[in-house]
């Protein structure tokens, strides 16, 4: 409904055997985006709950993704989140060097213009290495593309709110709520009950 309100095209993708994890299909998604005429690409995981009354993101150009610790609602002085710490070990194992000056992004929601999509595709190459599904690898590609000149900006957590237990209600700041983590099927009924007066 949100896509319809704003005139966005919606494409739902399935799995592909050519990738080690389903979400590596972002490679195909970006290629299809560049083959079309749209100006912006928005990627969302299947566990994103959308406020149909939300506006559109305030973006200017380049790539936008939410810093994982911010999406989780962690205090700014809390230090790196579990995914960030795991990514640093993963990166050192596969790239044989340490990560420095990098803000680890959650890739449940991210968006880019045509220039950034092209710049990202330029650095994507096999092997596709899993780690938090595709998230570690995509962070490595984001990092490489940014070093090559891609503009990477922080996406507000209102567009990727993973704050389990501290997430804001729809209508009070959150546009996309990300039902991330374990036990989703058990947590879903309480989430629906909590948001049913807000979901349009």
Secondary structure, 3 states (H helix, E strand, C coil): CHHHHHCCCCCCCCCCCCCCCHHHHHHHHHHHHHHCCCCEEEEECCCEEECCCCCCCCCCCCEEEEEHHHHCCCCCCCCCCHHHHHHHHHHHHHHCCCCCCCCCEEEEEEEEEHHHHHHHHHHCCCCCCCCCCCHHHHHHHHHHHHHCCCCEEECCHHHCECCCCCCCCECCCECEEECCCCCHHHHHHHHHHHHCCCCC
